[in-house]
Amino acid sequence: MTGEAAGAPARDRSIELCGVRLRGPILNGSGTFDAIAARRAFGDALIERFPFDAFVSKTITAEPRQGNPPPRLWETPAGLINSIGLPNKGLDGFLGSDLPELAELPVPLIVSVMGFSRDELAGLVAAAGARDEVAMLELNVSCPNVETGLVMGADPVETAAAVERVRTETDKPLIVKLTPNAAEPAAVAQAAEGAGADAVSLVNTLKGMALHPRTGEPWLGGRTGGVSGPAIRAIALEQVASVAGRVEIPVIGMGGISTGRHAADFLAAGASAVAVGTESFRDPAAGRRIAAELAGLSLTGTGPAPASTLV
Ligand SMILES: Cc1cc2nc3c(=O)[nH]c(=O)nc-3n(C[C@H](O)[C@H](O)[C@H](O)COP(=O)(O)O)c2cc1C
């Protein structure tokens, strides 16, 4: 890779993702960065120095949800187990109060939706997709379909049926967020592509559990939770490489990314863009730092690195 001459204009690092131009390849993982709370805390500095190149909303459902009872977090030696349970204001609350605030962000907005039936998912896609402020939609399929009892994203046939059902509801790009808790995530990705998905993102959290140190009972109010952070990075990297080898559509890679080197590894494994999740809880500016580190790697000619590089 060639370096940039001193004083030369900043290099264009923009990418096109599903026909949408992004100023760079770093997104947030859904549910891991509250842009509205951050705007309150940091004011317009957040807009001037927004950490991501596109913003993915927390997953919204048709009806408001309280989420799971506390405790909702357990810290592992290399990450988190969360059992948040998707608390959110529901579709109407999101469209009425969150969307106008998120539309002020300086980057394209991706709205993440989850439905407990295909028709519910279709309604969410139609309503969110109809709003001009929304550039793309992400389908969070890590939930049971109440009609079949199967986790939509764990099964290729279920995933294809869900994507087919919603595909006609919007012309906007549809990203399917894959769960790593599937027997073969690459087969699910292929099914999503065949049914009309424009991109896949992975990984969501891995199923995990922690016990109360004294009682031996499950620590988390939801009993089990989702593991995220550095603990899952090697697993995520393998799944991203395997999915990228099986689909033509873009892959958005995530799972434990906390440095530019990690981001470079996911890109080298076949991702077109990457997302930062748990690391943003430790450092809200992590997205910007990781983007700068990634840019530094390509300037010094040491990146993207081979996928086997571990730092
Ligand atoms: C506290 C927390 C909340 C999350 N909420 C959502 C969510 O609402 N929707 C979703 O698709 N993924 C959600 N995720 C998963 C992340 O977007 C991401 O896929 C996962 O954490 C792996 O990335 P990471 O290891 O960088 O965190 C959540 C993760 C955490 C830790």
PDBQT file of the ligand as one rigid body, heavy atoms in Angstrom, charges set to zero:
ROOT
HETATM    1  C1  LIG A 401     -25.421  -4.887  25.999  1.00  0.00    +0.000 C 
HETATM    2  C2  LIG A 401     -25.607  -5.395  24.602  1.00  0.00    +0.000 A 
HETATM    3  C3  LIG A 401     -26.804  -5.132  23.930  1.00  0.00    +0.000 A 
HETATM    4  C4  LIG A 401     -27.006  -5.605  22.621  1.00  0.00    +0.000 A 
HETATM    5  N1  LIG A 401     -28.184  -5.329  21.976  1.00  0.00    +0.000 NA
HETATM    6  C5  LIG A 401     -28.366  -5.788  20.703  1.00  0.00    +0.000 A 
HETATM    7  C6  LIG A 401     -29.550  -5.449  19.994  1.00  0.00    +0.000 A 
HETATM    8  O1  LIG A 401     -30.441  -4.730  20.464  1.00  0.00    +0.000 OA
HETATM    9  N2  LIG A 401     -29.689  -5.959  18.732  1.00  0.00    +0.000 N 
HETATM   10  C7  LIG A 401     -28.723  -6.735  18.121  1.00  0.00    +0.000 A 
HETATM   11  O2  LIG A 401     -28.894  -7.147  16.965  1.00  0.00    +0.000 OA
HETATM   12  N3  LIG A 401     -27.560  -7.024  18.773  1.00  0.00    +0.000 NA
HETATM   13  C8  LIG A 401     -27.379  -6.576  20.032  1.00  0.00    +0.000 A 
HETATM   14  N4  LIG A 401     -26.196  -6.841  20.686  1.00  0.00    +0.000 N 
HETATM   15  C9  LIG A 401     -25.141  -7.609  19.981  1.00  0.00    +0.000 C 
HETATM   16  C10 LIG A 401     -24.076  -6.686  19.364  1.00  0.00    +0.000 C 
HETATM   17  O3  LIG A 401     -24.627  -5.804  18.404  1.00  0.00    +0.000 OA
HETATM   18  C11 LIG A 401     -22.942  -7.506  18.700  1.00  0.00    +0.000 C 
HETATM   19  O4  LIG A 401     -23.501  -8.292  17.668  1.00  0.00    +0.000 OA
HETATM   20  C12 LIG A 401     -22.242  -8.443  19.677  1.00  0.00    +0.000 C 
HETATM   21  O5  LIG A 401     -22.125  -7.859  20.960  1.00  0.00    +0.000 OA
HETATM   22  C13 LIG A 401     -20.838  -8.864  19.189  1.00  0.00    +0.000 C 
HETATM   23  O6  LIG A 401     -19.993  -7.736  19.037  1.00  0.00    +0.000 OA
HETATM   24  P1  LIG A 401     -18.961  -7.252  20.207  1.00  0.00    +0.000 P 
HETATM   25  O7  LIG A 401     -18.249  -8.475  20.691  1.00  0.00    +0.000 OA
HETATM   26  O8  LIG A 401     -18.080  -6.253  19.554  1.00  0.00    +0.000 OA
HETATM   27  O9  LIG A 401     -19.814  -6.670  21.282  1.00  0.00    +0.000 OA
HETATM   28  C14 LIG A 401     -25.983  -6.376  21.978  1.00  0.00    +0.000 A 
HETATM   29  C15 LIG A 401     -24.775  -6.623  22.661  1.00  0.00    +0.000 A 
HETATM   30  C16 LIG A 401     -24.583  -6.147  23.959  1.00  0.00    +0.000 A 
HETATM   31  C17 LIG A 401     -23.274  -6.428  24.643  1.00  0.00    +0.000 C 
ENDROOT
TORSDOF 0
